[in-house]
Amino acid sequence: MLEVDVAHGGETWDAARGKIESAVDKAIYYGHAGVKIIHGHGSSTGQSVIGPRAIVLMKDLAARTGGTFAQDRNNPGAHVIWFN
């Protein structure tokens, strides 16, 4: 499982989107079972800036790559794309 944090390094949405797309490409290329994107859920500010956009993007990427999109079981601020 490839794991990438796109929310806790001060990323803008454009930077986060690039990291997500790159992580999906890398996970597929190297044969990872999936990619976990930690996008945050706004626990420190009460509002997630990247999370909602990341979820929409990840759903689209899962559909385009034949993967399955799911909430991470242990982290409300992360989602996973599983590759079949």
Secondary structure, 3 states (H helix, E strand, C coil): CEEEECCCCCCCHHHHHHHHHHHHHHHHHCCCCEEEEECCCCCCCCCCCCHHHHHHHHHHHHHHHCCEEEECCCCCCEEEEECC
